[in-house]
């Protein structure tokens, strides 16, 4: 759990960097990839991760600029990645400027339960990680090599001396 804003910002920046690398690997064509016919597209999930950050933080009392045209998924992978970069940086700045260490222990209603602000911030990171996992599957299905988030992708194991990582 986060005890200081600096604790949170360290983890936020680490996870935002990993998410940024996943988003930077997208192509415009890959944005239309779906797991199943009625499912969300890779682009919709990537855009959801991006636009949800300010929506989520605003819900819990932070003043953060919302994303314009948040309902319309861009057709440009570079636009999604650039918007995520801007939004994640602005979120970190807003939290650093508007909350103090003791704010983390304050309790708010969050999705029908009482949670500390530290738990609320952890929930935001977990939400991004959840959807980032979905993205990596869709990236593979779109024929692209996913970025190895917490470990190498299957193609990168050879650089570590592992000939067949699937065994």
CORBEL-V101542 format. One record per run of one state. SS is the DSSP state (2 for helix, 1 for strand, 0 for the rest). FROM is the first residue (numbers start at 0). TO is the last residue. If there is no record, write none. Layout:
SS,FROM,TO + SS,FROM,TO
This chain:
0,0,3 + 2,4,23 + 0,24,27 + 2,28,31 + 0,32,32 + 1,33,33 + 0,34,39 + 1,40,40 + 2,41,58 + 0,59,75 + 2,76,97 + 0,98,99 + 2,100,104 + 0,105,105 + 1,106,109 + 0,110,111 + 1,112,115 + 2,116,140 + 0,141,152 + 2,153,159 + 0,160,166
